[in-house]
Amino acid sequence: MAKLTNPSGPSIRIALLHFAPRYDSVSDNVAMLKRLFLKAVELQPDLILTPELAVSGYEFCEVLGKEWIKADGPIILEKFSRLARDHQVALVLGIPSYEAESDKYYNAAIFINEQGQVLGAHHKILVLPGAEAWSSPGAEIKPVAWRNHKIGLLICADAYRENIAAELAQQGAQVLISPAAWAPGEHGPNGEWEQRSKDTGLPLLVCNRTGQGALVNFEGSSSVVVVAGRRVFEYSDQKPAILTVEVNAENWQPRSDQFEVIELDGYPEPG
């Protein structure tokens, strides 16, 4: 276990599910997410984070289409809302969503509190062409209020430019949390997370994924904690893992100098 650098006062324990969602089976992803969620609950977190599109996998649309989201999305959301309520832990869930009123699909990060209530949803704004063409860009930038905190959500490329993080900070966000599917390599992250933290003065936590996609290899992707513009620690192993970190409840500063890592090599099997 990492040595605590700031052990006094109340803390928030966060678990990040750094795993490999499939692009061709939502049911397998949901089963895997449930197992990982229950495994993470054993570590007694206050908040569990998942990667971008953890429910569907990043490149799902080419294989599965998007019509399933209308009927299945609310059922899956309700399933994880019940899990959050039953185990008294908050959850940020990466899931595709559909809004009947606008007849639009979104790449969403949904914040569920420990009572199973949806407190808010961020719809990815900087939608990329190709694999994300199924999604409409989000329009609203607003922190989520949880307990006595304001949390700014960014989905992957939303951290690429300064305006979204800056608007969240201006509205009083105390921390930035980014579910991501941002692979390393030529187009991998290149200082954007550090710059958003430096620009806003806010800590930034990134829950990334791993594994091989249909076209993109996510192995070696980093889940990170960034403070004051500096990447203070990260996990970029190819192996799936549950990562935990304790932060000071007053300022979201980490109380350790590395993740606690629970490796999940071969666990859990889909099904």
C-alpha positions, 0 to 999 in steps of 0.5 A: 500500500502506498504511504499516505501523504496527507492522512488527516481529515475526511477522505473519499475512496475511489475505485476505477474499473480499468478493463476491456469492454467488448464491442460485439456483446453488450450482455457480456459487458454488462455481466462483466461490469456487474462482477467488477462492480461487486469486486470493487465494492469489497474495497469499500469505495465511496465512488466507482468509475468506469471507462467511456462506453463501458456498457457497449464497448467503443466500436459497437455500432458497426456490429450492433447498430444503435437501435438496441439503445432505446429499449435496453439502455434504460434497463441497464441503467436501472440495473446499475442504479439498483446495484448502487443503491443496494451496496451504498456506493456512487457510480459513474457509468459510461453508457450510450443513451437515447432521448426520445424528446429529441430523438438523439443518441448520446455518448453519456457518463451518468452519475448515480448516487449511493441511493440509486438516484441519477444525479446528472449525465454528461453527453460527450461534446467533442464527438469524433467521426467514424466510430462515434458517428452514431452519437450527437454532440452534447450541448450542456456543460454543468457540474454534478452535485454529489454530497457537498461536492461539485464534480465536472465530467469530461468524456475522453476527447472533451479534455482535448480543448480548454473550453469545457473544463474551463466552463465546469471550473467557472461553475464551481467544479472541485474536481474533473473526472474523465471516463475515457477510451483514449488509446496510446500511439500517434493520436494518444494523449499528449499533455491534454490532461495535464493542461486541463488541470493546470488551466483550471487548478483542479485535480483530474482523474481519468478512468481509461480502458484496455484491451483490443478493439475492432480497429483500435488497440487500447492496450497500454492506455493510461488511467491517471491522477493529475494534480496541478498540471502534473501526472502524479501517478498512472496505471498503463499495464495491459492487464485489467485491474481495479485501481483505488485511490483515496483523496482528501474530501476537502480538495480532492488531493490524493493521499497516496503516491500511487494507485492500489492495484487489484489485478484481474488477469483472467477475471472475470470471465464473460457470461 
